[in-house]
């Protein structure tokens, strides 16, 4: 190991950040407000309170408060699995023959296997504090549903999960972890909700999407007394909770005396990318530093790279608020790729505005190349990465190989969102060479984008 940099760098429990960061306070161009589908006007607390937890709604609409105190109960829960390590990928560097220094922030060291627990416990805490019976949610690959089921079990709340049908079928063991923690898990779209029945009638045999599952979860929340809907990504509040990742990363890099040149994260709805990158973007907005930040998304669901920056519904059933974001259209249902957590048609309004303003770049990668990168990472670094995380690995390897060509020893920081031990069906298809890349055509995307709602 060179440069006297340890393989793993841990903060102490006392060094875990005690506040979450809200990048909107530093943004000159704030994200556009959420719009009510009923009135066409910006949403208020009164509009949001029947759907989401009241305390979270205040955070959702707050453009000015830079720091939010992490409740002591949440901070105590964090200490069960945080701080997470910042690891120097010496063995991957050696395999690539690159002068680049690769660091990854590993968020898979908890039973949910991902970063999702950071927001799950915060949202469950707010639901418990409000005196609710339980919460409803959707999940793609299952990481969010698993994390929320853990958090609600810890706090004694009920949890109803609508899981994207293709993931429900591909990842039965993830489903069983949720059930072990007491959650009910329903494949979406289902015949248990009005919106689910409508989607099934219009798209018989569909493998589902996060947009479909969101519609069902929202309907279940508003039709059951004592329940609220919680979301694992996209929302402003979720990105705030997830900044614990980026803040810890900053602290660990400072401890090492290392200045990052690049920050790379996978992008689906935005929780991981936003959590890792926005503390660094805040430095850029304040003129304190400059970084190359890369969002990596699946080519089968390319919201940033082929979507449109416009108001759109956050769900397929068109019952949720409208958000101004990079979107492929709320009716878009991607092919059944194996990165279930990245199968959302839109992107976080915060990240969409930052991307529109040129604060970071985005690229789309095909899943066969993603699993090539995942395999190399597993063989060198000893962790089987989640398909979602592996999108960031793909771009990290590509950037490290560019450094090999130029001879530049850049410091690359990557978000490793979680483990892939529940994604072995995907690895089996890759290893058996039966995995394919199914990309939407321009004609298909134009058809969905032509249906975007008209918002003044």
KAFEN-V606418 format. One record per run of one state. SS is the DSSP state (helix for helix, strand for strand, loop for the rest). FROM is the first residue (numbers start at 1). TO is the last residue. If there is no record, write none. Layout:
ss,from,to
SS,FROM,TO
SS,FROM,TO
This chain:
ss,from,to
loop,1,7
strand,8,9
loop,10,12
helix,13,15
loop,16,18
strand,19,21
loop,22,22
helix,23,26
loop,27,34
strand,35,35
loop,36,41
strand,42,42
loop,43,44
helix,45,49
loop,50,53
helix,54,61
loop,62,66
strand,67,69
loop,70,71
helix,72,78
loop,79,85
strand,86,88
loop,89,89
helix,90,96
loop,97,100
strand,101,106
loop,107,113
strand,114,114
loop,115,116
helix,117,130
loop,131,133
strand,134,139
loop,140,142
helix,143,155
loop,156,157
strand,158,164
helix,165,170
loop,171,171
helix,172,180
loop,181,183
strand,184,188
loop,189,193
helix,194,202
loop,203,209
helix,210,222
loop,223,226
strand,227,229
loop,230,235
helix,236,256
loop,257,261
strand,262,266
loop,267,270
helix,271,285
loop,286,291
strand,292,298
helix,299,301
loop,302,302
helix,303,306
loop,307,307
strand,308,313
loop,314,321
strand,322,327
loop,328,339
helix,340,342
loop,343,345
strand,346,346
loop,347,348
helix,349,356
loop,357,360
strand,361,365
loop,366,366
helix,367,381
loop,382,384
strand,385,385
loop,386,386
helix,387,406
loop,407,410
strand,411,416
loop,417,417
strand,418,419
loop,420,423
helix,424,431
loop,432,441
helix,442,449
loop,450,456
